[in-house]
Amino acid sequence: MKYITLPAFFFLFVFIMLGCQKKDETPVSIIEVTAKEAIDINVSSATIKAEIAVEGNVSIVEKGVCWNTQSSPTINNNFTKEGSGLSPIHGLMTGLQPATTYYVRAYCTSDQGQTSYSNEITFTTLQLPALNVTTGNATGITATTATVTGSISGTGNITARGICWSTSQNPTINNNKTANGTGNFTASLTGLTAATTYYARAYATTSSGTIYGNQISFSTLANTLSVVTGTVNIYGYNVHMTFTSTGTATIITQGIVFSKSQNPTINSSKVIASRNITGTHSLLVAPLAECTKYYARAFATLAGGTTVYGNEVSFKSPGNPLNDCHPFNGYWGFTASNPNVLLQGSASGFKFHSIGQTTSSTGWAAAYKKGLISIGTLFLKDIAYVNTNTWKCTALWNSSTASQGVTEVKYSQNATLVLSADEKTLTLTSKSPFDGSTVSGTLYRH
């Protein structure tokens, strides 16, 4: 029997042990996160300071702090993200409740997907000061401004107060705000948008945080503008008109439009004001035809293209010194078209201007044929002004029979003439000097 000697056995054992040794061991990485302290604690926020130390080949891809009102918070609760790397953590926690105890841990996540947490620290947010903040009503609301009151009572070291507002509910001092004085105050909100709903709250800021009052809401007015056509003033041969524009809308252009027809528009003749601001303006209306009735109204074209018109007025343009502009001037007939008898009107009366041929034995043509009237005979005379568009006059009548035709002409006293608003027709009312009957007829301008 052969035996292995002791030296041979020793070398065999060493060989076996070396053969069992691992050739590629992975070095162990160690991550240590330490929460140091809570600082800047106030009513609704605090900051946590923490540090990170690592051993081994590892990188930190995310870090921050996490917190909860119960112990052992994780990133499944509230947390911040403070970037990557090994720099110290300063995690700002916001939205905290006053007088509340919080549990906080710092955390970091490595490039290997491992999340490590620090020791836990606790802190308690500050109690709100004993202040009562009240938001008053919104008044003086326009398209772009409003006034809101606020009041603050109680004790506390107030460093700022005012009104904050937004188009979203629960506005804060991070939105629009005013800075007002002590006690009860009135704030002017400016730069608002027309036809928009706003939310507002009074606020008071102390060393412990900001306290807000009740929320109110209001809506700004729509951008509006109104124009009123003013007076017509005729100086010699010039026509001046005034108009007034009021409101908040932006004016692109404004002025007076005028036409021989009613309801003129910006497509009619117009004169433009030199300034696009609200207020009262005076303009020279030109050019105008002589002795002509015009209709005019103010207008304003707004941003966006809408045109607003004022009330309509009418006037008759003046003539030159040799041209009488009396409304009776011109030619008139007993029918609207193709009159057989044409009258020439003026302020002094209406004369027969032309008379056509007729086979009838009655009417003015028959009276002319019989020599009872002639060209130039006054049909209307003794014209006297009574009031707007109304005159008294003396009117010529004729009498006729079936057998003899026209037999006589005679004037009747106290006849009445009424001119239509468009000055195109005259209504004549007269009592017959022959039988006393009252008859109305119409004269048409030609």
C-alpha positions as CSV (number, residue, x, y, z in Angstrom):
1,M,0.0,0.0,0.0
2,K,1.3,3.5,-1.0
3,Y,0.8,6.6,1.2
4,I,0.9,10.2,0.3
5,T,3.6,11.9,2.2
6,L,2.9,15.0,4.3
7,P,4.7,17.5,2.0
8,A,2.8,16.2,-1.0
9,F,-0.5,16.5,0.8
10,F,0.3,20.1,1.7
11,F,0.9,21.2,-1.8
12,L,-2.2,19.4,-3.0
13,F,-4.3,21.4,-0.4
14,V,-2.9,24.7,-1.6
15,F,-3.6,23.9,-5.2
16,I,-7.2,23.0,-4.5
17,M,-7.8,26.2,-2.4
18,L,-6.3,28.4,-5.1
19,G,-8.5,26.8,-7.7
20,C,-11.6,27.5,-5.8
21,Q,-10.9,31.3,-5.3
22,K,-13.2,33.8,-7.3
23,K,-11.3,35.6,-10.1
24,D,-13.8,38.7,-10.6
25,E,-15.3,40.0,-7.3
26,T,-17.6,43.1,-7.7
27,P,-16.6,45.8,-5.1
28,V,-19.4,46.7,-2.6
29,S,-20.9,50.4,-2.9
30,I,-21.9,52.1,0.2
31,I,-24.4,55.2,0.2
32,E,-24.9,57.1,3.4
33,V,-27.5,60.0,3.6
34,T,-27.6,62.2,6.7
35,A,-30.4,64.6,7.5
36,K,-28.9,67.5,9.4
37,E,-31.6,70.0,10.5
38,A,-34.8,71.8,9.6
39,I,-34.4,75.5,9.1
40,D,-36.5,78.5,8.0
41,I,-39.6,77.0,9.6
42,N,-42.7,79.1,9.3
43,V,-46.5,78.6,8.9
44,S,-46.5,76.8,5.6
45,S,-42.9,75.9,4.6
46,A,-39.5,74.7,5.9
47,T,-36.1,73.8,4.5
48,I,-34.2,70.5,5.3
49,K,-30.4,70.4,5.1
50,A,-28.8,67.0,4.3
51,E,-25.6,65.4,3.1
52,I,-24.6,62.4,1.0
53,A,-21.5,60.2,1.2
54,V,-20.7,57.2,-1.0
55,E,-18.0,54.5,-1.2
56,G,-17.5,52.6,-4.4
57,N,-18.2,53.1,-8.1
58,V,-21.7,54.6,-7.9
59,S,-23.4,57.8,-9.1
60,I,-26.4,59.7,-7.6
61,V,-29.0,60.5,-10.2
62,E,-31.7,62.0,-8.0
63,K,-31.9,63.4,-4.5
64,G,-34.2,65.4,-2.3
65,V,-36.3,65.2,0.8
66,C,-39.6,63.4,1.5
67,W,-42.0,64.1,4.3
68,N,-45.3,63.1,5.9
69,T,-47.3,63.6,9.0
70,Q,-46.5,60.0,10.0
71,S,-43.1,58.4,10.6
72,S,-40.9,56.9,8.0
73,P,-41.9,58.9,4.9
74,T,-40.8,57.8,1.4
75,I,-40.8,59.1,-2.1
76,N,-44.4,57.7,-2.3
77,N,-45.4,60.6,0.0
78,N,-44.5,64.3,-0.5
79,F,-41.0,64.8,-1.9
80,T,-38.8,67.3,-3.6
81,K,-36.2,66.8,-6.4
82,E,-32.9,68.6,-5.8
83,G,-31.0,67.4,-8.8
84,S,-28.2,64.8,-8.9
85,G,-24.6,64.5,-7.6
86,L,-23.1,64.6,-4.2
87,S,-23.6,68.3,-3.3
88,P,-25.5,69.0,-0.1
89,I,-29.3,68.9,-0.2
90,H,-31.4,71.9,0.7
91,G,-35.0,70.7,0.3
92,L,-37.7,73.4,0.4
93,M,-41.0,71.9,1.5
94,T,-44.1,74.1,0.8
95,G,-47.8,73.8,1.2
96,L,-47.5,72.7,4.8
97,Q,-50.2,73.2,7.4
98,P,-49.7,75.5,10.3
99,A,-49.0,74.1,13.8
100,T,-48.4,70.6,12.4
101,T,-45.6,68.1,13.2
102,Y,-43.9,66.6,10.1
103,Y,-41.5,63.7,9.7
104,V,-38.8,64.2,7.2
105,R,-36.0,62.1,5.6
106,A,-33.5,62.9,2.9
107,Y,-33.2,60.4,0.1
108,C,-31.0,59.7,-3.0
109,T,-31.3,57.3,-5.9
110,S,-28.2,55.8,-7.5
111,D,-27.6,54.9,-11.1
112,Q,-28.1,51.3,-10.1
113,G,-31.7,52.0,-9.1
114,Q,-31.1,51.9,-5.4
115,T,-32.9,54.4,-3.2
116,S,-31.4,55.2,0.2
117,Y,-33.0,57.2,3.0
118,S,-31.4,59.2,5.8
119,N,-32.2,59.3,9.5
120,E,-35.6,60.9,10.3
121,I,-36.0,64.3,11.8
122,T,-39.1,66.1,12.9
123,F,-40.3,69.7,13.2
124,T,-43.5,71.6,13.8
125,T,-44.7,74.4,11.6
126,L,-45.6,77.7,13.3
127,Q,-49.0,78.7,14.5
128,L,-50.8,81.4,12.4
129,P,-50.9,84.8,14.1
130,A,-54.1,85.9,15.7
131,L,-55.2,88.0,12.8
132,N,-58.6,88.3,11.1
133,V,-58.4,89.2,7.4
134,T,-61.7,90.2,5.6
135,T,-62.2,90.9,2.0
136,G,-64.9,93.5,1.2
137,N,-67.0,94.0,-1.9
138,A,-65.9,95.0,-5.3
139,T,-67.2,98.4,-6.4
140,G,-66.5,101.0,-9.2
141,I,-66.2,98.2,-11.7
142,T,-65.3,99.2,-15.2
143,A,-64.0,97.3,-18.2
144,T,-60.4,97.6,-16.9
145,T,-60.5,98.6,-13.2
146,A,-62.2,97.8,-9.9
147,T,-62.0,98.8,-6.3
148,V,-61.9,96.2,-3.5
149,T,-61.8,96.9,0.3
150,G,-60.0,94.9,3.0
151,S,-59.7,94.9,6.7
152,I,-57.3,93.4,9.2
153,S,-57.8,93.0,12.9
154,G,-55.9,91.2,15.7
155,T,-52.3,91.0,16.7
156,G,-49.2,90.2,14.6
157,N,-46.2,91.8,13.1
158,I,-47.6,92.6,9.6
159,T,-45.0,93.3,7.0
160,A,-47.3,93.6,3.9
161,R,-51.0,93.8,3.3
162,G,-53.3,94.4,0.3
163,I,-55.5,92.6,-2.2
164,C,-54.4,89.8,-4.5
165,W,-56.4,88.7,-7.6
166,S,-56.5,86.3,-10.5
167,T,-58.8,84.8,-13.1
168,S,-58.4,81.5,-11.2
169,Q,-59.8,80.8,-7.8
170,N,-57.9,81.3,-4.5
171,P,-55.4,83.9,-5.7
172,T,-52.2,84.4,-3.8
173,I,-49.5,87.0,-3.5
174,N,-47.7,85.2,-6.3
175,N,-50.5,86.5,-8.6
176,N,-51.4,90.2,-9.1
177,K,-51.5,92.1,-5.8
178,T,-51.6,95.6,-4.3
179,A,-49.7,96.9,-1.3
180,N,-51.7,99.0,1.1
181,G,-51.4,100.7,4.4
182,T,-52.6,99.8,7.9
183,G,-56.0,98.9,9.2
184,N,-58.9,99.1,6.8
185,F,-57.8,99.8,3.3
186,T,-59.1,100.3,-0.2
187,A,-57.2,98.8,-3.2
188,S,-57.4,99.9,-6.8
189,L,-57.2,96.9,-9.2
190,T,-56.0,98.1,-12.6
191,G,-55.0,96.5,-15.9
192,L,-58.0,94.2,-15.9
193,T,-59.5,92.6,-19.1
194,A,-63.0,93.5,-20.2
195,A,-65.8,91.1,-19.8
196,T,-63.8,88.8,-17.5
197,T,-64.5,87.2,-14.1
198,Y,-61.9,87.8,-11.4
199,Y,-61.3,86.3,-8.0
200,A,-59.8,88.5,-5.2
201,R,-58.7,88.1,-1.6
202,A,-57.3,90.4,1.1
203,Y,-54.0,89.2,2.5
204,A,-51.7,90.0,5.4
205,T,-48.0,88.8,5.5
206,T,-46.2,88.3,8.7
207,S,-42.9,86.8,9.7
208,S,-44.8,83.5,10.1
209,G,-46.4,83.5,6.7
210,T,-49.3,85.0,4.7
211,I,-52.9,84.9,5.9
212,Y,-55.7,85.3,3.3
213,G,-59.3,86.6,3.7
214,N,-62.5,85.3,2.2
215,Q,-62.6,85.1,-1.6
216,I,-64.9,87.3,-3.7
217,S,-65.6,87.4,-7.4
218,F,-66.6,90.1,-9.8
219,S,-66.9,90.5,-13.6
220,T,-65.5,93.5,-15.5
221,L,-67.7,95.3,-17.9
222,A,-67.6,94.7,-21.6
223,N,-65.8,97.3,-23.7
224,T,-68.6,99.6,-24.8
225,L,-68.9,102.9,-26.6
226,S,-71.9,105.2,-27.3
227,V,-72.0,108.2,-29.6
228,V,-74.5,111.0,-29.5
229,T,-75.1,113.3,-32.5
230,G,-75.2,116.9,-31.2
231,T,-76.3,120.2,-32.6
232,V,-76.1,121.6,-36.2
233,N,-74.8,125.1,-36.4
234,I,-74.9,127.1,-39.7
235,Y,-72.5,130.0,-39.8
236,G,-72.9,131.9,-43.1
237,Y,-72.4,129.2,-45.7
238,N,-70.7,126.6,-43.4
239,V,-72.3,123.8,-41.5
240,H,-70.7,122.7,-38.2
241,M,-71.9,119.7,-36.2
242,T,-71.0,118.4,-32.7
243,F,-71.0,114.9,-31.4
244,T,-70.0,113.2,-28.1
245,S,-68.4,109.7,-27.6
246,T,-68.3,108.0,-24.2
247,G,-67.2,104.6,-23.1
248,T,-64.2,102.3,-22.7
249,A,-63.8,100.7,-26.1
250,T,-60.8,101.5,-28.3
251,I,-61.7,103.9,-31.1
252,I,-60.1,103.4,-34.5
253,T,-61.9,106.3,-36.2
254,Q,-64.9,108.6,-35.5
255,G,-66.7,111.5,-37.0
256,I,-69.9,112.4,-38.9
257,V,-71.5,110.6,-41.8
258,F,-74.1,112.5,-44.0
259,S,-76.3,111.8,-47.0
260,K,-79.3,113.0,-48.9
261,S,-81.0,109.8,-47.8
262,Q,-81.8,108.7,-44.2
263,N,-79.6,106.4,-42.1
264,P,-76.2,107.3,-43.7
265,T,-73.3,104.9,-43.0
266,I,-69.5,104.9,-43.2
267,N,-70.0,104.2,-46.9
268,S,-71.7,107.6,-47.3
269,S,-70.0,110.9,-47.3
270,K,-68.1,111.6,-44.0
271,V,-65.8,113.8,-42.1
272,I,-63.3,112.4,-39.6
273,A,-62.3,113.7,-36.2
274,S,-58.6,114.4,-35.8
275,R,-58.4,112.6,-32.4
276,N,-59.7,109.1,-31.6
277,I,-60.5,109.8,-27.9
278,T,-63.8,110.1,-26.1
279,G,-65.4,113.4,-25.5
280,T,-67.2,116.2,-27.4
281,H,-65.9,117.0,-30.9
282,S,-66.9,119.7,-33.5
283,L,-66.5,119.2,-37.2
284,L,-67.1,121.2,-40.4
285,V,-69.5,119.1,-42.6
286,A,-68.5,119.5,-46.2
287,P,-68.8,119.4,-49.2
288,L,-72.5,120.0,-49.4
289,A,-74.8,120.8,-52.3
290,E,-76.7,124.1,-51.9
291,C,-80.2,124.3,-50.6
292,T,-80.3,120.5,-50.0
293,K,-81.7,118.5,-47.2
294,Y,-79.2,116.2,-45.5
295,Y,-79.4,113.5,-42.9
296,A,-76.4,113.1,-40.6
297,R,-75.3,111.1,-37.6
298,A,-72.1,110.5,-35.6
299,F,-70.2,107.3,-35.8
300,A,-67.3,105.5,-34.2
301,T,-65.5,102.4,-35.6
302,L,-64.0,100.3,-32.8
303,A,-61.1,97.9,-32.6
304,G,-62.4,94.7,-34.1
305,G,-64.3,96.5,-36.9
306,T,-67.6,97.2,-35.2
307,T,-69.2,100.6,-36.1
308,V,-71.5,102.4,-33.6
309,Y,-73.8,105.1,-34.8
310,G,-75.5,108.0,-33.0
311,N,-78.9,109.5,-33.4
312,E,-79.9,110.9,-36.8
313,V,-80.5,114.7,-37.4
314,S,-81.4,116.5,-40.5
315,F,-80.6,120.0,-41.9
316,K,-80.8,122.0,-45.1
317,S,-77.5,123.2,-46.5
318,P,-77.2,127.0,-47.0
319,G,-77.0,128.6,-50.5
320,N,-74.9,131.4,-51.8
321,P,-76.3,135.0,-51.5
322,L,-78.1,134.8,-54.8
323,N,-79.8,131.4,-54.0
324,D,-82.9,131.3,-51.8
325,C,-83.2,128.0,-50.0
326,H,-86.8,128.1,-49.0
327,P,-88.4,124.6,-49.0
328,F,-91.2,125.8,-51.4
329,N,-88.7,126.6,-54.1
330,G,-89.0,124.4,-57.1
331,Y,-91.8,122.9,-59.2
332,W,-94.8,121.1,-57.9
333,G,-97.7,119.1,-59.5
334,F,-101.1,117.7,-58.5
335,T,-99.9,114.2,-59.3
336,A,-96.7,112.4,-58.4
337,S,-95.7,111.9,-62.1
338,N,-96.4,113.6,-65.4
339,P,-98.6,116.4,-64.0
340,N,-100.7,118.2,-66.5
341,V,-100.5,121.4,-64.5
342,L,-97.1,122.4,-63.0
343,L,-96.7,125.1,-60.3
344,Q,-93.6,127.1,-59.5
345,G,-93.2,127.5,-55.8
346,S,-91.4,130.1,-53.7
347,A,-91.7,131.7,-50.3
348,S,-94.1,134.3,-51.7
349,G,-96.5,131.9,-53.4
350,F,-97.2,129.2,-56.0
351,K,-97.8,130.3,-59.6
352,F,-99.1,128.4,-62.6
353,H,-95.9,127.6,-64.6
354,S,-97.3,125.4,-67.4
355,I,-100.7,123.9,-68.3
356,G,-101.1,121.1,-70.7
357,Q,-103.9,120.5,-73.2
358,T,-107.1,118.8,-72.1
359,T,-110.5,117.8,-73.5
360,S,-112.1,118.0,-70.1
361,S,-114.4,120.9,-69.4
362,T,-113.4,120.9,-65.7
363,G,-110.1,121.5,-63.8
364,W,-107.4,124.1,-64.2
365,A,-106.6,123.3,-67.8
366,A,-110.2,124.1,-68.7
367,A,-110.1,127.2,-66.6
368,Y,-106.9,128.3,-68.5
369,K,-108.6,127.5,-71.8
370,K,-111.5,129.7,-70.9
371,G,-109.1,132.5,-69.8
372,L,-110.1,132.4,-66.2
373,I,-106.4,131.9,-65.2
374,S,-103.2,132.5,-67.0
375,I,-99.5,131.5,-66.7
376,G,-98.3,133.4,-63.7
377,T,-101.6,133.4,-61.9
378,L,-101.1,132.7,-58.2
379,F,-102.6,129.4,-57.1
380,L,-101.4,129.9,-53.5
381,K,-100.6,133.3,-52.0
382,D,-100.4,135.2,-48.7
383,I,-98.2,132.5,-47.3
384,A,-97.4,132.9,-43.6
385,Y,-95.3,130.7,-41.4
386,V,-97.0,129.1,-38.4
387,N,-94.6,126.5,-36.9
388,T,-92.4,123.7,-38.0
389,N,-93.4,122.6,-41.5
390,T,-96.8,124.4,-41.3
391,W,-98.0,127.6,-43.1
392,K,-101.2,129.5,-43.5
393,C,-102.1,130.7,-47.0
394,T,-104.9,131.7,-49.4
395,A,-105.8,129.1,-52.0
396,L,-107.5,129.4,-55.4
397,W,-110.7,127.4,-56.1
398,N,-112.7,126.8,-59.3
399,S,-116.4,126.1,-59.7
400,S,-117.8,124.0,-62.5
401,T,-121.1,122.5,-63.7
402,A,-121.8,119.6,-65.8
403,S,-123.3,121.7,-68.6
404,Q,-121.1,124.7,-68.5
405,G,-117.8,123.3,-67.2
406,V,-115.6,125.7,-65.2
407,T,-117.5,128.9,-64.6
408,E,-115.7,130.8,-61.9
409,V,-112.4,130.9,-59.9
410,K,-112.2,132.4,-56.4
411,Y,-109.7,132.5,-53.5
412,S,-110.4,130.9,-50.1
413,Q,-109.0,132.4,-46.9
414,N,-107.3,130.4,-44.1
415,A,-106.0,127.4,-46.1
416,T,-103.2,125.3,-44.5
417,L,-100.0,124.0,-46.0
418,V,-98.0,121.1,-44.2
419,L,-94.6,120.1,-45.6
420,S,-93.5,116.5,-45.2
421,A,-90.3,115.7,-43.3
422,D,-88.5,114.8,-46.5
423,E,-89.8,118.0,-48.1
424,K,-91.1,116.1,-51.1
425,T,-94.9,116.7,-50.6
426,L,-97.2,119.4,-49.4
427,T,-100.6,118.7,-48.0
428,L,-103.1,121.5,-48.7
429,T,-106.3,121.8,-46.7
430,S,-108.8,124.5,-47.7
431,K,-112.5,125.3,-47.3
432,S,-114.4,125.9,-50.5
433,P,-115.5,129.5,-51.0
434,F,-118.5,128.2,-53.0
435,D,-120.2,125.6,-50.8
436,G,-118.1,125.7,-47.6
437,S,-116.8,122.1,-47.9
438,T,-113.3,121.3,-46.7
439,V,-111.0,119.4,-49.0
440,S,-107.4,118.2,-48.6
441,G,-105.1,117.5,-51.5
442,T,-101.4,116.8,-52.1
443,L,-98.8,118.7,-54.1
444,Y,-95.8,116.7,-55.3
445,R,-92.3,118.1,-55.8
446,H,-90.9,117.6,-59.3
